[in-house]
Amino acid sequence: MIALLKSARSSFISHQILISCNRSHITTTVRQFYGLNHLRPGIQRVDIRNILSTQAYVLRKNVNLGLSKMYYSKGVQTNVASSGSKLKQIDRQYLKRLISLAKPERWKLAGGILFLLVSSAVTMSVPFAIGKLIDMINEQLKSSSEMDKEKLQKQLSQFCGVLLLVFALGGACNAGRVFLMNTAGQRISKSIREKVYQSMIRQETAFFDRHKTGELLSRLSSDTLTVSELLSVKFSDGVRSIISVSAGLTMMFYTSTKLSFLTLVGVVPPIAFLLVVVGKYIRILSKQVQGSLAAANQVAEERFSNIRVVKTFGHEKYECNLYSKKLEDLLQLVYKEAKVRALFFGLTGFSGNVVLVSALYVGAPMLGDSTVTVGQLSSFLIYAGYVSLSASGIANLWSDVNKGLGASAHLWDILDRKSDYTYNAGGIIPESKPRGQVEFENVTFAYPSRSDVTVLNGLNLSIPAGAMTAVVGGSGSGKSTIASLLLRFYYPHSGQILFDGQSVKELDWTWLRKNVALVSQEPVLFSGSIRDNIAYGSVVCDEPSDASTDIFSRIPEEEIWKAAKIANADKFISMLPNGLDTIVGERGITLSGGQRQRIAIARALMRDPKVLLLDEATSALDAESEHLVQDALEKIMLGRTVLVIAHRLSTVRNADQIAVLENGGIAELGSYDELMAKENGAFKTLVRLQTFQTS
Ligand SMILES: Nc1ncnc2c1ncn2[C@@H]1O[C@H](COP(=O)(O)OP(=O)(O)OP(=O)(O)O)[C@@H](O)[C@H]1O
């Protein structure tokens, strides 16, 4: 349980909170949901600058929900609630925003509510009608002659016929309500999912370093579903309960005020109090269950996507145990929740029956003194039944609203998050043809998820246009980081990177991507056909308004073959039974490493980039594959600026210049022969130590 040990005193730094997580599943939940990745079980101080305001809000709210109290030090973030009233204000804002999601479906929802009103009116009028009928029969039976009995039978048939028609109308309205609400819910869910996905996919790379795939998928699937269900089906169920309770109570009082007072006053308040308390506990538990389920899904998702690693090490049994352990944690919580839910529903059922019994107990003697008729007592009892059943529906709505608010807060975090520097369509598009000259000027950089480790420290490197530059250095020295920075996956903390004299930060995103392409060490393909994978490299409109999904299949086949030929991939593709239409499997798993790499080269070629980044492109291949890939690379290098992140002498030897990376900067720069001529030089030492393989 999360517990605050003590409030943040004025001496605390204003952006820190002190929390304690002494159960591992809570720790996992908090870590996953709130991005506090380094959180461990136990007591610790947490810096909430790295978590978004809404996440901080949800974190606080969750704690406030009953796990225990948690305090922020003063002035943490402007929109993090610092008092109960502010929290309510944010609740209202969130509620307004939540409701705004349903606006496009307002006519469907209004239609659903209209059907709901009709069906509720029908349902709620039935007990009254039945009461009247019973009284009528009673009256007629008292003064019964044979003729009267026949008349009564006829009236009864007519009454039942009308009742059946009314029921049919109620049933049709109910069906209409369910259909409209469900379709509106599905459309709301589609629209939220689209928005959330668009926002996610445009986030900068560091966002994906921090958020796990399983977590993002859970945002897309379960949070959007929770919100859309709340706005449609659950909302309408809740409104139905509210109508039933208010109409039921009104009719109870209308039927007999005295009986209503006597029945409700003694029974309802204590039971309502109990229900509120139990309902609140259920809310807390269901949140914990969601978190635990997400943790179990995370394990399965990660293992399936890395199944070959599991198989390579033969860890199937270990993984099964690990998953079982997660499920066991989940099961314990579900047991707890089931117990409380059972108590909750038991109490609701019991309260309903208590109301009925008290109505009977108080009402039966009233029959004697004719204060109520048999018909009135009957309809009163039915209304009392409706009220007690629907009261739990209102409790459920309350819990759903809270759940929906929590889920929507996760979604606002993603929707509101602006990835301003990565995707800046509308940046500078140089008028002249690109030359491909790249400069790293005094670049200092640390990864956002590990901000205390400086990877590049004042790096200066000039990469001449049309030439080949190789970067070498020990493992972890920052070679791939250079490529990531040029591709604008991340931004340097200081210094700048220039492309033809223009800071890459200011260049139009699409233009930059058209002119710089990367072929990485482990090229990943998508699960479609070879054709789709190669065509993926072509430049297409990146605006979401271009909703067509077949843009890649419209790329002329000759262009694809041309790229495949230069990449030495044409021969093996034409030998496959389905040629370009061969499906490559998840991540291209049905192809060999060399084949994947050549498809990736063809893919990069499709956009005819001016600058080509080759990140250890040949290191994982056998001699024949390497030859084919190397040959392909040599062909595509012509006329382009090439930056090779090299491990092999075969590539380095041909380079126009070699940069040796050490301690975050360039230790040596020169041609192969120049660097080898330096007796105790860094490059020569690297070669001697065979940090990168000789071929
Ligand atoms: N996404 C990331 N988040 C945090 N740290 C990272 C990330 N990627 C790399 N690093 C760290 O940055 C440093 C430089 O990594 P980089 O991949 O650039 O090295 P490299 O020289 O290419 O290594 P290798 O030759 O082993 O591939 C390493 O210490 C690595 O642990």
The ligand as an SDF file (V2000), in Angstrom:
LIG
                    3D

 31 33  0  0  0  0  0  0  0  0999 V2000
   17.7770    4.7680  -25.5420 N   0  0  0  0  0  0  0  0  0  0  0  0
   18.7570    4.8900  -24.6630 C   0  0  0  0  0  0  0  0  0  0  0  0
   18.4920    5.3470  -23.4240 N   0  0  0  0  0  0  0  0  0  0  0  0
   19.4730    5.4840  -22.5130 C   0  0  0  0  0  0  0  0  0  0  0  0
   20.7630    5.2100  -22.7450 N   0  0  0  0  0  0  0  0  0  0  0  0
   21.1060    4.7430  -23.9600 C   0  0  0  0  0  0  0  0  0  0  0  0
   20.1270    4.5580  -24.9820 C   0  0  0  0  0  0  0  0  0  0  0  0
   20.7500    4.0950  -26.0830 N   0  0  0  0  0  0  0  0  0  0  0  0
   22.0650    3.9920  -25.7760 C   0  0  0  0  0  0  0  0  0  0  0  0
   22.2720    4.3930  -24.5040 N   0  0  0  0  0  0  0  0  0  0  0  0
   23.5740    4.4690  -23.8100 C   0  0  0  0  0  0  0  0  0  0  0  0
   24.3590    5.4390  -24.4840 O   0  0  0  0  0  0  0  0  0  0  0  0
   25.6960    5.0180  -24.6220 C   0  0  0  0  0  0  0  0  0  0  0  0
   26.1290    5.0530  -26.0930 C   0  0  0  0  0  0  0  0  0  0  0  0
   25.3390    4.1280  -26.7970 O   0  0  0  0  0  0  0  0  0  0  0  0
   25.5550    3.8530  -28.3550 P   0  0  0  0  0  0  0  0  0  0  0  0
   24.5150    2.8790  -28.7780 O   0  0  0  0  0  0  0  0  0  0  0  0
   25.6230    5.1400  -29.0840 O   0  0  0  0  0  0  0  0  0  0  0  0
   26.9870    3.1750  -28.3720 O   0  0  0  0  0  0  0  0  0  0  0  0
   27.7790    2.4900  -29.5720 P   0  0  0  0  0  0  0  0  0  0  0  0
   29.1130    3.1490  -29.6150 O   0  0  0  0  0  0  0  0  0  0  0  0
   26.9780    2.5340  -30.8190 O   0  0  0  0  0  0  0  0  0  0  0  0
   27.9050    1.0390  -29.0060 O   0  0  0  0  0  0  0  0  0  0  0  0
   28.0250   -0.3750  -29.7680 P   0  0  0  0  0  0  0  0  0  0  0  0
   29.2530   -0.3390  -30.5900 O   0  0  0  0  0  0  0  0  0  0  0  0
   28.1410   -1.3360  -28.6370 O   0  0  0  0  0  0  0  0  0  0  0  0
   26.7670   -0.5360  -30.5740 O   0  0  0  0  0  0  0  0  0  0  0  0
   25.7610    3.6420  -24.0150 C   0  0  0  0  0  0  0  0  0  0  0  0
   26.3120    3.7600  -22.7230 O   0  0  0  0  0  0  0  0  0  0  0  0
   24.3330    3.1690  -23.9160 C   0  0  0  0  0  0  0  0  0  0  0  0
   24.1260    2.3930  -22.7660 O   0  0  0  0  0  0  0  0  0  0  0  0
  1  2  1  0
  2  3  1  0
  2  7  2  0
  3  4  2  0
  4  5  1  0
  5  6  2  0
  6  7  1  0
  6 10  1  0
  7  8  1  0
  8  9  2  0
  9 10  1  0
 10 11  1  0
 11 12  1  0
 11 30  1  0
 12 13  1  0
 13 14  1  0
 13 28  1  0
 14 15  1  0
 15 16  1  0
 16 17  2  0
 16 18  1  0
 16 19  1  0
 19 20  1  0
 20 21  2  0
 20 22  1  0
 20 23  1  0
 23 24  1  0
 24 25  2  0
 24 26  1  0
 24 27  1  0
 28 29  1  0
 28 30  1  0
 30 31  1  0
M  END
$$$$
